[in-house]
Amino acid sequence: MKIVLDTTEIAQTKALLREMAARYGSAETEEFLDEAGVNAADLPRRVRQALSRFRLHEPEDGILVVSGFPIDQPKIGPTPGHWKTHHPANDIVEEDMLLVLLGSQLGEPIGWSTQQDGRVVHDILPIKGHEHEQLGSGSEELLTWHVEDAFHPYRGDYLGMMCLRNPDAVPTTFAPVSKVTLTPDELAVLASPHFTIRPDESHLPKNRGNGNDTHSAEETAVRERAYAKIEGMWNHPEKIPVIFGDPRAPYIRLDPYFMDPVENPAAQAALDEFTRQMDLAIEERVLEPGDFCFIDNFQAVHGRKAFTARFDGTDRWLRRINVVRDLRKSRESRLSAASRVLY
């Protein structure tokens, strides 16, 4: 599903973003995040309708693209060399705000204390030294298809990505579960707790941020407990099903690269067939500057093709959010009811 903004909608959106940037200053402030759903009511009606339909009707293609928003390349500045260190010339406040406003029509954007310093809006860009890592910051290795944060019970319902720059037309890979046809026996075993998924490397302590001097003692303590929890999930992953919900239109939870061999032969065979069919269903989507892509994280997988990064400020640069439909279910992992950072 794709909609392209027209000139009137672009003007309306730009006017809203100027007002939001002047009022809040950043897409990361508590005030902006608290009021994002309210302010999103001033987005173009056609855009809000498309997002509402995507959320409510769960179309089987599992993807929605809002396209046509102009990206001012000199304004956004060079692609940073790392998510930890943005260049002073990187002015992306309005673009980040638009990504959050759009996402707020699907649910509540969240962040992870163990990922990119707890920010809600993340960078997807190549980092020198990560070329061969299974990370969004990798480049020369295929980022294998997966459900975002599949290891975690509080993972997002939706993944939102905004393309700021993609001069080499690096494809995002994508496939919906609707392309897979399984037997009743295969479905039954995949819906049983035979499988393990370890945390992906973006959450591991080796990729932790610089920290933030504004963190309270309580925040620092619970962040350390969060890393300990992630380490426990890595060392002792629980057995889970990889499909759930209605077997006629199942939801999925898998990340083959971080999954161990299965003890049950029938379960391993069913998983192999699932991954074989998903491999065949994978297609490529090249996101262009001004594309906002939302993927149903319960109905589809995504990844990225390999590419050669230049590390000269011109590389592919996306921004990303995770969105949950029910913020309350993760209350035990957040410091307050309104907090969007999971520990």
C-alpha positions in Angstrom: 0.0 0.0 0.0 1.4 3.4 -1.0 0.2 7.0 -1.0 2.0 9.9 -2.5 1.6 13.4 -0.9 0.3 16.1 -3.2 1.4 19.7 -3.1 -1.4 20.8 -0.8 -0.6 18.0 1.7 3.1 18.8 1.6 2.4 22.4 2.4 0.0 21.5 5.2 2.6 19.1 6.7 5.4 21.5 6.5 3.4 24.2 8.3 2.6 21.8 11.1 6.3 20.7 11.4 7.5 24.3 11.6 5.1 24.9 14.5 6.1 21.7 16.2 9.8 22.4 15.9 9.4 25.9 17.3 7.2 24.6 20.2 9.1 21.5 21.3 12.6 21.7 19.8 13.1 17.9 19.6 11.3 14.8 18.8 12.8 13.2 21.9 11.2 15.6 24.5 8.6 14.2 26.8 6.2 17.0 25.9 6.4 16.3 22.2 6.0 12.5 22.7 3.1 13.0 25.1 1.2 15.2 22.6 2.2 13.5 19.3 -1.1 11.7 19.0 -3.0 14.9 19.5 -0.9 17.0 17.1 -1.0 14.3 14.5 -4.7 15.2 14.0 -3.4 18.2 12.0 -1.7 15.9 9.4 -3.5 15.6 6.1 -6.8 13.6 6.4 -5.9 11.2 3.6 -2.7 10.2 5.4 -4.4 9.6 8.7 -7.1 7.6 6.9 -4.4 5.4 5.3 -2.7 4.8 8.6 -6.0 4.0 10.4 -6.9 1.4 7.7 -3.4 -0.1 8.0 -3.8 -0.5 11.7 -7.4 -1.7 11.8 -7.6 -4.0 8.8 -4.1 -5.5 8.9 -3.7 -5.9 5.1 -1.9 -9.0 4.2 0.9 -7.2 2.3 2.0 -5.9 5.8 3.5 -2.6 4.5 2.5 1.0 4.0 4.6 3.7 2.4 3.9 7.4 2.6 6.0 9.0 -0.1 6.7 12.4 -1.6 7.8 14.5 1.4 10.7 16.7 0.2 14.1 16.2 1.9 16.4 19.2 1.8 19.8 17.5 1.4 22.0 20.5 2.4 19.7 21.1 5.4 20.0 17.6 6.9 23.8 17.7 6.5 26.2 14.8 6.0 25.4 11.3 7.0 26.9 10.9 10.5 29.7 8.4 11.0 28.0 6.9 14.0 24.7 7.2 15.8 26.5 8.5 18.9 28.0 11.5 17.2 25.8 13.7 14.9 27.4 16.5 13.0 26.4 20.0 14.1 25.0 20.6 10.6 22.5 17.7 11.0 19.2 19.5 11.1 16.6 16.7 11.1 14.2 17.8 13.9 11.2 18.3 11.6 11.8 15.1 9.7 12.1 13.1 13.0 8.9 14.8 14.2 7.0 13.7 11.1 8.1 10.1 11.5 6.9 10.2 15.1 3.6 11.9 14.2 2.9 9.3 11.5 3.8 6.5 13.8 1.5 7.8 16.6 -1.4 7.0 14.3 -0.6 3.4 14.7 0.2 3.4 18.4 2.9 4.7 20.8 6.6 5.0 19.7 9.0 3.3 22.2 12.7 3.2 22.8 15.0 0.6 24.4 17.4 1.6 27.2 19.8 -1.0 25.7 19.7 0.5 22.2 21.1 3.8 21.0 21.1 5.4 24.4 17.4 5.0 25.0 16.4 7.3 22.1 13.0 6.8 20.5 14.2 7.8 17.0 17.2 5.7 15.8 19.8 6.0 13.1 20.2 3.4 10.4 23.5 4.2 8.8 26.8 2.4 8.1 29.5 2.5 10.8 33.1 1.8 10.2 34.1 -1.4 11.9 30.6 -2.8 11.6 30.9 -3.8 7.9 30.4 -7.5 8.6 28.0 -7.3 11.6 24.4 -8.4 11.6 23.3 -4.8 12.5 21.5 -2.0 10.9 24.9 -0.2 11.0 26.5 -3.0 8.9 27.1 -2.8 5.2 29.1 -5.4 3.4 27.1 -8.4 4.7 23.5 -9.1 3.9 21.3 -8.2 6.9 19.2 -11.3 7.0 15.4 -11.0 7.2 13.9 -10.9 10.6 11.1 -9.7 12.8 12.4 -6.6 14.6 13.4 -7.4 18.2 11.9 -10.8 17.8 13.6 -12.1 21.0 11.6 -9.7 23.2 8.0 -10.1 24.4 7.5 -6.4 24.3 8.8 -5.9 20.7 7.0 -3.3 18.5 3.9 -4.0 16.6 5.2 -1.8 13.8 8.5 -0.7 12.5 8.7 2.8 10.9 11.6 3.9 8.7 12.2 7.3 7.1 14.7 7.6 4.2 16.8 10.7 4.4 19.4 9.6 1.8 20.0 6.5 -0.3 22.2 7.5 -3.3 23.2 3.9 -4.1 19.6 2.7 -4.1 20.4 0.1 -1.4 17.4 -2.2 -1.2 15.4 -3.0 1.9 14.3 -6.6 1.8 10.8 -7.5 2.8 8.2 -10.3 2.7 4.8 -10.8 4.4 3.9 -14.1 6.1 0.8 -14.2 3.7 3.2 -15.5 1.0 3.9 -18.7 3.1 1.6 -21.7 2.8 2.0 -24.4 5.6 0.2 -27.6 6.4 -2.0 -27.8 9.5 0.6 -30.1 11.1 3.4 -27.6 10.4 1.3 -24.7 11.7 0.6 -26.6 14.9 4.2 -27.4 15.7 5.3 -23.9 14.9 2.6 -22.6 17.3 4.2 -24.7 20.1 7.1 -23.6 22.3 10.0 -25.4 20.6 12.1 -22.5 19.5 14.6 -20.0 20.9 15.6 -16.5 19.7 18.7 -14.8 21.2 18.9 -11.0 21.4 20.3 -9.3 18.3 23.6 -7.6 18.7 22.3 -4.1 18.8 21.1 -4.7 22.4 24.3 -6.3 23.7 26.6 -4.4 26.0 29.4 -4.2 23.4 27.2 -1.8 21.4 26.1 0.3 24.3 26.1 4.1 24.0 28.2 6.7 25.7 25.6 7.2 28.4 23.8 10.4 29.3 24.8 12.6 32.1 21.2 13.6 32.7 20.2 10.0 33.7 19.1 9.7 37.3 20.7 7.2 39.7 17.5 5.1 39.3 17.7 5.2 35.5 21.3 4.2 35.6 20.6 1.3 37.9 17.7 0.0 36.0 19.7 0.3 32.7 22.4 -1.9 34.2 19.6 -4.4 35.2 18.3 -4.2 31.6 21.7 -5.2 30.2 21.8 -8.1 32.7 18.4 -9.2 31.5 19.6 -9.1 27.9 22.6 -11.1 28.8 20.3 -13.7 30.5 18.2 -13.9 27.4 21.4 -14.5 25.4 22.7 -17.2 27.7 19.4 -18.9 28.5 16.7 -18.1 25.9 13.3 -19.4 26.7 11.5 -21.7 24.3 8.7 -20.0 22.5 6.3 -20.5 19.5 7.2 -18.7 16.3 3.6 -18.2 15.1 0.6 -17.2 17.1 -2.9 -15.7 16.8 -5.3 -17.0 14.1 -3.7 -19.9 12.2 -5.7 -18.8 9.1 -3.7 -15.5 9.2 -0.9 -16.1 11.7 1.3 -13.6 13.3 5.0 -14.4 13.3 8.0 -14.1 15.7 11.3 -15.2 14.3 14.9 -14.2 13.5 16.6 -17.2 11.9 20.1 -15.8 12.2 19.8 -15.7 16.1 17.9 -19.0 16.5 19.4 -22.2 17.6 18.8 -25.7 16.2 15.6 -27.3 17.5 15.6 -30.5 19.5 12.3 -31.7 18.1 12.8 -33.0 14.5 9.3 -32.2 13.4 9.7 -28.6 14.7 13.0 -28.2 13.0 11.5 -29.5 9.7 8.6 -27.1 10.0 10.9 -24.2 10.7 13.1 -25.1 7.8 10.1 -25.2 5.5 8.9 -21.8 6.8 12.3 -20.2 6.2 12.6 -21.8 2.8 9.3 -20.3 1.7 10.1 -16.9 3.2 13.4 -16.9 1.4 11.6 -17.4 -1.9 9.1 -14.7 -1.0 11.6 -12.0 -0.2 11.4 -8.9 -2.5 13.4 -5.7 -2.6 12.1 -2.2 -1.9 14.4 0.7 -2.6 13.4 3.5 -0.2 14.0 7.0 -1.6 14.5 10.3 0.3 11.1 11.4 1.6 9.7 7.8 1.8 8.1 6.9 5.2 7.8 3.1 5.4 5.7 1.3 8.0 6.0 -2.5 8.3 3.6 -4.7 10.4 6.1 -6.4 12.7 3.6 -9.2 13.4 2.9 -10.0 9.8 6.2 -9.4 7.9 9.9 -9.6 8.0 12.5 -7.2 6.6 16.3 -6.9 6.1 18.8 -5.2 3.8 21.0 -6.0 0.9 24.7 -5.7 1.2 26.5 -2.6 -0.1 29.8 -0.9 0.0 29.9 2.2 2.3 32.1 5.2 1.6 32.1 6.7 5.1 32.3 10.2 3.5 29.0 11.7 4.6 27.1 10.6 1.5 26.0 7.1 2.6 22.5 5.7 3.0 20.8 7.3 6.1 17.5 6.2 7.5 15.7 7.1 10.7 13.7 4.4 12.6 11.0 4.1 15.2 9.3 1.1 16.9 5.6 1.5 17.7 3.5 -0.6 20.0 -0.3 -0.7 20.0 -0.6 -1.3 23.7 2.0 0.6 25.8 0.5 -0.7 29.1 1.6 -4.3 28.6 5.2 -3.3 29.1 4.5 -1.3 32.3 6.8 -3.5 34.4 9.7 -2.5 32.1 9.2 1.3 32.2 9.9 3.7 35.0 6.5 5.4 34.7 3.2 5.0 33.0 4.0 7.7 30.5 7.6 6.6 29.8 8.3 5.2 26.4 11.8 3.7 27.2 11.8 0.0 28.1 14.4 -1.3 30.6 
